[in-house]
């Protein structure tokens, strides 16, 4: 029963793309000064790319975990390494997104930030709440 009117929840990637676009729209409509607006839109592009990359990192982690978990003889060290590698990517992504957030905020005025900040929060909320892409999808 998959019709054009389906209420299927969007994938994480679809949510990231949709709400990144809403963040771009907030920047485009609220920031009148062309130079700052251009810089901020470039930052939004970087935020989107980071979210998409981390989403793929997470999907890759889950797939590797499934394969490893299916191997009855897999040693604990293999699991430890898998989780350690993923945690390092997660910490790096968190640091990178915070740096982008503060660059974006530093370019905005307080009046501009109200709408831009709300759009940024919505992006994070929707990306985290969205379902992962189906197996085999990218």
N, C-alpha and C positions, 0 to 999 in steps of 0.2 A: 504494500500500500504506500508506495512512494510516489506521490503526485507532486505536481508543481506547487501546490499549496501546502506542502508538507511543513510541519512545525519542527523539523529536525534541528536540534541544537547545532550551531555552527562549530566547526573544528577550532582548535586553538589558533591555528594559522589564519583562518578566516577572521576570527575575532581580533587578532593582532592587526591584520591589515585594515579591517573596518574601523577600529578605534584609533589606529595611527592616523587614518585619514581624518577622523573627527578632530584629533589633536592638531593636524595640519590646518584644518578649517578654522579652529579657534585661533591659532597663530595668525593665519592670513586675514581674518576679520578684525582682530583686536590690535594688531601691531601695524601702525600706519607707516612708520619709518622703514623704508625699503632695505637699508643695510642690515638693521637688526632683524627684520623679518626674514631675510635671506639666510642669515646665520642661524636663526632659530629653526627654520625649516630644514636646514642641513642637520641640525641636532636631532630633530624629529626622525629624519631618515635613519640616523645612526641608532636611535632608540628602537625603531622598528626592526632594523637588521639585527640588533642585539637580541631582542625578544624572539625573533624567528630562529636565530642560531641556537639560543638556549633551549627553545622548544624542541629543535632537532636533536640537540645534545641529550635531552631528557628521553626522547623516543629511542635514541640509540642505546642509552643506558638500560632502559627497560628491556629492549630486545637482547642485549648482551646478558642481562640478568636472567632472562628466560632461558637462554641457551645454556648458560652456566648452571642454572638450577636444575635443568633437565639431565645434566651429567652427574650421575650418582657419585662418581669418583672424583668430582671436582674438589680440590683442596681448599681449605679455609683461606689460604693465602691468596688464591685467585679472587675470592669474594672481597677480601680486604682491599686488594688492589683496585678492583672494579669500583668499590665505594669510595676509595681514596681519590681516584682519578675524577670521578663524577663530582665529589665534594670540592675539589680544586677548581673545576670548571664553574660550579655554582658560586663559589666565593668570588671568583674573577668576574663573573657576570654581574653579581651584586655590586661589586666595587665599580665596575664600568658604568652601570646604570645610575648609580648615585652620582658619579662624576658628571654624566650627561644631564641629570636632573639639576644639579647645581649650576652648570653652565647655562642651561635654559632659564632657570630662575634669575640668574645674574643679569641676563639680557633683557628681562621683562621689567616693566614698571609694576608697582603694586596694583594699579587698576587693571592692567593687562593680565596679571598673574591670576586673578580670580577665575576667569574663564579658562585660561590655559591650564592652571593647576587642577581644576575640576576635570578637564578633558584627560589630563595625564593620569589622574587617579582612576578614572573610568577605564582607561586602557589597561592598567594593571589589574583592576578587578575583573574585567571581562576576559582577559588573557588567562588569568589563573583559574577562573571558573569554567572555561570552555573545555570541551572534551578533546582528548588527543585525536590526531588523525587516525583513520583506520589503518590496520596492519597493511604494510605495503604502499601506503600513500605517503607522499612527501609534501 
